[in-house]
Amino acid sequence: MGIVKKRPLILGCVMLAMFMSAVEATIVSTAMPSIVADLGGFSLFSWVFSTYLLMQVVTIPIYGKLSDMFGRKIVFGVGVSIFLIGSILCGFAPSIEWLIVSRIIQGIGAGAVQPIATTIVGDIYTKEERAKIQGYLASVWGISAVLGPVIGGLILQFAHWQWVFWINIPIGIFSVIGITVYLKENVKKEKKHIDYAGTGYLLVGVSALMLVFIQSGTAWAWASPQTLGLVLIFVISLVLFIRQEKRAKDPVMSLSIWNDRLIRTANIASLTLGAVLIGVSSYLPTYVQIVLGESAMVAGFTLTMMSVGWPISSTLAGKLLVPLGSRKTAMLGACSLMIGATMFLALAYVQHPIWAGVASFFIGGGMGFTTTTFIVSIQSQVAWNVRGVATASNMFMRLLGSALGVALLGGLLNNRLASYLREEGAGVDIPQTLDVANLILDPEQRGRFSNEEIGVLSDGVAYALNSIYIGVFIMAIISVSLILSLPKRDRMNN
């Protein structure tokens, strides 16, 4: 069988692996209320997402370099295998701490899937064919985002939450076997330099900043030695990272591309957009189930609406970019983003799942317009030999924004819940702990409390979750401000 005949099979296996990685986020978001009800640990809620995202962020550039050294096939296989080991361990988690450690393992493996899958496609298709194929790959993210909440809701309805993680196993095994059998490559024996020092500084710095956002104000005070020490570690790591990237032969993130105003602005906007995205996708299902009292299936569909808006607006952005230019097309996304963020801000007053679903749709519309505009504009702005680095920098910033965003918003959630319980729960016989959400989600525990006590607990969680959407609104405003500062003319206009 020639390479042309093998290509559809290889592409199918690549798309399966990307689906497995992409669908994980929305399935887990839908299942988190059930997981917390079973394992406890609501105060550690955000760590389930942030650790997974963090490990993806720091491993993406490493896997890219390793695939150049040893070939796509072996590195892809290793990455997916690590992801599957993490998935198995997640399903067997007896505690939230075990689940978090397992998610770290999952994230280490997930860092290989998207960049290497995209590289494999670049290897086997010509330049003229890639545009069409990239459309197929982009559709995987839209399809997985739509199906994820539905699959998650069905699993929770008819099986145990463990299958949210174990469903990855047959998909991952099939994709690895297909790539191993059908992908033929000749690996050149070249000595490559991997920027381990830069990756290490990045990991330490981002981890320290995430700890500050999550723990300060709850586990320790904002002005405590722990907070100040972590901030100092972050600053030192950032300085060392920049210094390392300037002198590294093959830096983990090339700093030269940041001299371009469009790339710099788009990347910083992607950071805050990543925070908006994770704020909606991580906490909306919990809000719908706890505050609105709806089922996991309804919660999944409200999140699905974001995934409906995303591919529609992404398709429109592709058609409007040339006639309108980057800035005007991105502004359409900014308008959609602000409508969605404002609707989420009003969710405390209009408490209905349809309202939440429409708000989710507009957030998805904003993400589709902006992310497509940023990627296409960045690729049009640079020469071919730095296009991969420029594209990767934008993906890196959005993932970094999601990792930091879930930590920041998780810290806000814990702070507001602790504050509410101190003020409103003092005269009621309920535990003064951040894990009170476990009591609401667990039917047996819930039955131990009176209606008044349940009311205080539910109101406390609602108050804390509504604070999340204040944070989402602020991030949306920052994103819109950055979009407004995009250059009025770029290569899309020429």
Secondary structure, 3 states (H helix, E strand, C coil): CCHHHHHHHHHHHHHHHHHHHHHHHHHHHHHHHHHHHHHCCHHHHHHHHHHHHHHHHHHHHHHHHHHHHHCHHHHHHHHHHHHHHHHHHHHCCCCHHHHHHHHHHHHHHHHHHHHHHHHHHHHHCCHHHHHHHHHHHHHHHHHHHHHHHHHHHHHHHHCCCCHHHHCHHHHHHHHHHHHHHHCCCCCCCCCCCCCHHHHHHHHHHHHHHHHHHHHECCCECCCCHHHHHHHHHHHHHHHHHHHHHHHCCCCCCCCHHHHCHHHHHHHHHHHHHHHHHHHHHHHHHHHHHHCCCCCHHHHHHHHHHHHHHHHHHHHHHHHHHHHHCHHHHHHHHHHHHHHHHHHHHHHHCCCCHHHHHHHHHHHHHHHHHHHHHHHHHHHHHCCHHHHHHHHHHHHHHHHHHHHHHHHHHHHHHHHHHHHHHHHHCCCCCCCCCCCHHHHHHCHHHHCCCCHHHHHHHHHHHHHHHHHHHHHHHHHHHHHHHHHHCCCCCCCCCC
